[in-house]
Amino acid sequence: MDSDLLTIILTIIAIVIAWKVFKGVIKTVALAVILIAAAIFVFGGFA
C-alpha cells in the first residue's frame, strides 16, 4: 500500500513538472504517458 501512495505522489509531481515544462501536443502526450505508466505500475499490468 505504501508503494501505491508513493506512486501517486510521484505521478502528481511528474504531472506538475510536465504541465510547466511542455507545451501543446507534447504536453498532452507526456501527461498521457505518465498516467498510463502509473496505472500499469499500480494495477499490475494489462491482465
Contacts in CASP RR format, 6 or more apart in sequence:
PFRMAT RR
TARGET T0000
AUTHOR 0000-0000-0000
METHOD contacts of the structure
MODEL  1
MDSDLLTIILTIIAIVIAWKVFKGVIKTVALAVILIAAAIFVFGGFA
4 42 0 8 1.000
7 38 0 8 1.000
7 41 0 8 1.000
7 42 0 8 1.000
8 38 0 8 1.000
8 42 0 8 1.000
10 38 0 8 1.000
11 34 0 8 1.000
11 35 0 8 1.000
11 38 0 8 1.000
14 34 0 8 1.000
15 31 0 8 1.000
15 34 0 8 1.000
15 35 0 8 1.000
18 27 0 8 1.000
18 30 0 8 1.000
18 31 0 8 1.000
18 34 0 8 1.000
19 27 0 8 1.000
19 31 0 8 1.000
22 30 0 8 1.000
40 46 0 8 1.000
END
